């Protein structure tokens, strides 16, 4: 009887993870559509894309890559900590992940305010008077990084819920599916950024 | 069969993976800094793909997942590659 109960929990976990992965696939195609548009316009207006991309701050982009990669490691470590029944360490690691996510958002805020100060934002007169390719680049830049930042924000909400549940002991060694799935979501945010970073900041 | 008996990755492995990822990031910043023309985009995308594969394998635990999930993830990336290739065939040979 007890054997049966343990088994059903096991299968539940498998199904829960599979469901998360299928959701991540749809997310990949959400961003994939934008990457496709980027690829086509880049091929059509390569000189303009070149020009526009060189106006982005590579240092800020690189710094954000470091923040996201490191936060991906800490969230992965928090799962190991839970598996080893070390709830305090798991709590601290999720907290560090949240702090790094916060740093990413602050960095993004500084970057965007700088661009807004130069009247570079969707729909602005400065942008409208740019060559067509540069207009398209900045349109894609704001759309892609904006949608990505929204995902970072949602990830931060998920991580906060996990933080509370680890503290309360709801997430523990035998029940950490929520943390695993939130971790998967957080890694997806990282994956998207890994492609966004070279395409927007480096290839200029 | 208890859940905590399932495969868990050590902290050191994650730390090494992060070092590799940071190294690849530095590499891509340097490589795109020197002008290699058309190769720059290809190299930047190649490095990004290696990084994505590393994150999928280690951080997202794909290496200890079942074959079905591995094939599903590979299938999604192949599907996306096909979408890009077919779109470009349309654009280049229209």
Boltz contact constraints between the chains, C-beta under 6 A:
constraints:
  - contact:
      token1: [A, 25]
      token2: [B, 76]
      max_distance: 6.0
  - contact:
      token1: [A, 32]
      token2: [B, 80]
      max_distance: 6.0
  - contact:
      token1: [A, 62]
      token2: [B, 29]
      max_distance: 6.0
  - contact:
      token1: [A, 65]
      token2: [B, 25]
      max_distance: 6.0
  - contact:
      token1: [A, 69]
      token2: [B, 21]
      max_distance: 6.0
  - contact:
      token1: [A, 72]
      token2: [B, 59]
      max_distance: 6.0
  - contact:
      token1: [A, 73]
      token2: [B, 14]
      max_distance: 6.0
  - contact:
      token1: [A, 73]
      token2: [B, 18]
      max_distance: 6.0
  - contact:
      token1: [A, 76]
      token2: [B, 14]
      max_distance: 6.0
  - contact:
      token1: [A, 76]
      token2: [B, 59]
      max_distance: 6.0
  - contact:
      token1: [A, 77]
      token2: [B, 11]
      max_distance: 6.0
  - contact:
      token1: [A, 77]
      token2: [B, 14]
      max_distance: 6.0
  - contact:
      token1: [A, 80]
      token2: [B, 8]
      max_distance: 6.0
  - contact:
      token1: [A, 80]
      token2: [B, 9]
      max_distance: 6.0
  - contact:
      token1: [A, 83]
      token2: [B, 4]
      max_distance: 6.0
  - contact:
      token1: [A, 83]
      token2: [B, 8]
      max_distance: 6.0
  - contact:
      token1: [A, 173]
      token2: [B, 4]
      max_distance: 6.0
  - contact:
      token1: [A, 174]
      token2: [B, 3]
      max_distance: 6.0
  - contact:
      token1: [A, 184]
      token2: [B, 60]
      max_distance: 6.0
  - contact:
      token1: [A, 187]
      token2: [B, 55]
      max_distance: 6.0
  - contact:
      token1: [A, 187]
      token2: [B, 59]
      max_distance: 6.0
  - contact:
      token1: [A, 187]
      token2: [B, 60]
      max_distance: 6.0
  - contact:
      token1: [A, 191]
      token2: [B, 52]
      max_distance: 6.0
  - contact:
      token1: [A, 191]
      token2: [B, 55]
      max_distance: 6.0
  - contact:
      token1: [A, 194]
      token2: [B, 48]
      max_distance: 6.0
  - contact:
      token1: [A, 194]
      token2: [B, 51]
      max_distance: 6.0
  - contact:
      token1: [A, 194]
      token2: [B, 52]
      max_distance: 6.0
  - contact:
      token1: [A, 195]
      token2: [B, 48]
      max_distance: 6.0
  - contact:
      token1: [A, 198]
      token2: [B, 28]
      max_distance: 6.0
  - contact:
      token1: [A, 198]
      token2: [B, 44]
      max_distance: 6.0
  - contact:
      token1: [A, 198]
      token2: [B, 48]
      max_distance: 6.0
  - contact:
      token1: [A, 202]
      token2: [B, 32]
      max_distance: 6.0
  - contact:
      token1: [A, 202]
      token2: [B, 44]
      max_distance: 6.0
  - contact:
      token1: [A, 203]
      token2: [B, 41]
      max_distance: 6.0
  - contact:
      token1: [A, 203]
      token2: [B, 44]
      max_distance: 6.0
